[in-house]
């Protein structure tokens, strides 16, 4: 079967086991980056050479408006999604080997750069927010507890223990 057909099987069998947000992210990468290149190709006929050519196309990409290329971490993410579906085919559908593994990965995780507010930057920001208590306390929780937005939005009264001064972070909002 071709990759388009196998992707539908993969979604049906694998997606119920992962978070909705993860499934959405996988779906975007497959539909935008993988299936346009490999969709009509039979899964068993995809070779390491095909993957190297596909990787080279990804490396050549430049945004029309900005001229930006894909970050190294995004390239790694894209490759990992192709490798994941091919691993699935090896594990459950007797594909002999994973050509994405043979071709090797592109990109890396070291490219990820995150900006964090310094304490003085946060204090300036929070001072402006003080007259909006619902936002002020939300940002206080995010900043001081180091929560992600989805983690904070999923909090309930049961998760906060004022006597112990703890917050139980055990879910995320999707």
N, C-alpha and C positions, 0 to 999 in steps of 0.2 A: 504494500500500500504506500501511497505517497505521504509526505510529511503533513500536508493539510489534513488528510484523513486520520493519521496517527495522532495529530495534535488534538482532535476532537475526542478520541479515546482517552488520551492522557488527561484532558480536562475532566472528563466524566469520572475517571477512576481516581485521579490524584487530588483534584481541587477540593473535594469534600473533606480532605484531611488537613487542609491548610487554612489560615485566616483569610477572611474575605479581602482584606487590603493586600495581602501577599498575592492572592489569585489575580486581583486587578493589575498589579504591577507585572506579574508574569504575562498576563494576557496582552498588555500593551507591548512589551518587548517582543513577544512572539509575532503579533500582528504587524508591528511596524518594522522590526529588524530581522526577523528570522524567516517567517513564511514568505515574504516577497522574494527571497533568494532561493529558499529550499522547498517551498510549498508543493510544487509539482513533481519534485524529484522523489523517487522511491527511497524510503529510509535505508534499505539495505545497500543502495547504490551510492550513498553519500560517502565520499572518501576524504581522507585527511587533506589531500590536495584541494578538494572543493572547499574545505573549511579554511585553508590558508588563503585561497582567492577571496572568499567572503570576508575574512579578517582584513585583508588588504583594502577591500572596498570600504570597510568601516574606518580604517585608518586614514583613507583619503578624504573622507567626508569633511565638508566645510559648510557651515550654515550660510545660506545665501545673503542674509541681512548683516550678520556680524562677522562672518569669516571664521567663527569659532569651530574647533574640532571637538570630538567627544573626549571627555576626560578619561584618564587612565582607569579610574575606578568604574566609570560607566561601561567602558569597553570590557572590563573584567566581568561585570554584571551580565552584559549581553552574552558573552561567551559562556558563562556559567549556566545560563538558561538553556542554551543549545545542548551543552554537555549533560544537563539534568535530564532532558527528555530522551537523549540517546542512552544514558545510563538506565533509564526506566525501560527502554526497549531491550537493552541487554538483560536486565534483571527478570523481566516478565514476559518478553516476547521473543527470546532467543536470538537477538541480534548478536552476531559473533564478537564484535568489539566496538568500542566507542571511538569513532574517528576524531571527535573533538579532543579527546584525551591524547591521541596520537599527535594531532596537529599542535597541541600545546596552547596555553592560554595567552591572551594579550591583555595588556593593561596591568594594573595592580591596585591594591587597596591603599597604598601610601599617598595617593593623590588627593585623598579626602581632606579638605581643610574646613574647619568650622570656626566661626567667629563667636567669641564669648564676650559678654560685657564684663568690664572690670567692675569692682565694687563701686567706685566713684561714678562710673557711667550708669550703673543700675540705680544708684541713689538719686541721681539727677532725673532719670526717667520716672522713678517711683514717686518723687516729690510732685511731679506734674499730674500723676494719676490719683493722688490722694483724695481729690474731690469727687472721684468716681469709685465708691467703695467696692462694688462688685468686680470691677476691673483691677483695682489696686490689690485686693486679696487674692485674686486669681494669679496675678503676676508675682505676688509675694510667694505663693505656693510653688509656682513654676521655678522661680529663681532659687529660693532657699532650699527646696527639697530636691532640685535637679530633675524635676519631672518633665516628661515630654507632654505635648499638648493633649494627645489622646489619653494618656494616663490620668492627667488631671480631670479631663472631662468625664471620665468613667468613675471618679470617686463618688462614694455615697457617704451618708452620715455614719454608717457602720464601719467605714474604713478609717475614721478619725477617732483616736482615743486621746482626749484632752488631758486626762489624769496621767497617762503614761507619756504624753507628748510624742505620740507616734502616728504615722500615717501608713496604712497597709496598702501598698500598691500591688494589686494582683490581677489587674485587667486593663484593657485599653478600649477606647471608644472608637467604633468604626462606623 
